Amino acid sequence: MIVRSLTDIEGTDRDVTAATGAWRSRRIVLTGDGAGFSVHETVMYAGTQTSMRYANHVEAVLCGGGEGDLTDDETSETDHISPGMLYLLDGHERHTVPPRSGLRLACMFNPPVTGYEVHDANGVYPPLAEGA
């Protein structure tokens, strides 16, 4: 059994801030935990915009606070994000999220991430082996 709080993660290598300052991700469950998925608490800051595409992962995102928009960059379809809403990126969609206010998101990835991933120039997390 693993029991972990967000305060346990603060200031560790599981507490990751984007180089752009657009978001902070506290990675609660990672590949090394052996669960078969990973779980992150991510805060996206108002006044920023992040473009992503998880070509190697499926991601489910549940909004726990704040508001923003989710735009499918291929279709230009935009959905409003607010508390209680979930979106599933099961088609590896290119998407952009500009928070209207700070967004607090619970993010689940399959396959799990190692915690060492960094978005590349296309917003993609490359598949990495544990400890890479």
N, C-alpha and C positions, 0 to 999 in steps of 0.2 A: 504494500500500500504506500502511496505517495501522498503526502499532505504538504501543501506549499501555499504560502500567501504572497500577495503582491509585494508586501513589505520585505519578505525574505529575499525577493529578487532584486530589489532596488540596489543600485550600485555594483551589481555583479555583471558578468559577461552575458547574462540573460536579459539585461536592461539595455536596449539598443535604441539610439536616437539617429534618425536619418541625417546624413551629412548636410542636407538642405535645411534641416531644422523643421521640416514639415510634419513629422510624426515621431512618436516614441512608442516602442513595442517592448512589452515585458513578456518574455517567452516562458510560459508556465510549464508546458509539457513539450519535450523535444524528442528527436529520434532516439537519443541515448536512454530515454526513459522506457523504451520498449512497448509503448502503447499502440503503435501502428498509425498514429495521427499526431499532430502537434496542435497546441492551443496557445494563443497569444492574447493579451489584452493590449489593444493599440489605441492610442489617442492621436487623432489628426487635428491639427491646429487651424483655427479660423484664419482666413486670409491667405491660405496656402492652396496648392493644387498638386496632386500626385497622380501620375499616369503609370499604370501597371499592366502587366500581362503575365499570368502564371502559366506558361507553356508546359511546365513539367509538374504542375500540381492542380488539384481541385481545391477551391477555397469556399467555405461557408462563413458568412459574416453576419453576426447578430448585433444590432445597434442597442446599446444600453443607455445612451445619453447623447444629447446634442442633435443637431440637424445638418444635413448636407444634401448633396446630389450625387447620383451615380450615373455616369454617361457611358453607354456602350460606344466606344470610339469607331466601331465599324458600321453601326446603323444610325448613330446619333440619337438613339432613344435615351431619354433621361428619366430617371425615377427619383422621387424624393426619399431621402433616408431620415427616419425619425425613430425614437425609442420603440422597441418591440418589433421592428422590421428586420427581416432576414433576407439576404441575397446570396445566391449560390452561383459561383463562377464555374460551372461544370463543362463549359465549352471553350475554356481557355481564352475568354474574351479579353480584348484590349479594352481597358476602362480607365476613366478618370474620375477622381473624387475631389471636388472642392467643398470643404466644410463651410457651412454658413455660420456655425458656432462650433466650438470644440466637439468633435465626435468621439465618443467612447465606444469601442467596438470589441467584441469577442470574436476572434478569428480562428478557425479550425482548418488545418491543411492535411491533405492526403495526396501523396505520401507525406510523412512528417518532414519538417525541416530540421536541420542540425543545429541551427542557431548562428551559423557562420555565414549564411547567405547574405549577399548584398544585391540590390536591384542593379542589373546591368543597364547599358544604354537604351535597351528596349523595354525597361521596366520588369524584366524577367528575373526570377530566382533560378540560377542554374542548378541542376541536380548535383549534390555534393555528397561525398562519403562522410561518415561520422569522423570528426576530428580534422577534416580538411582545412 
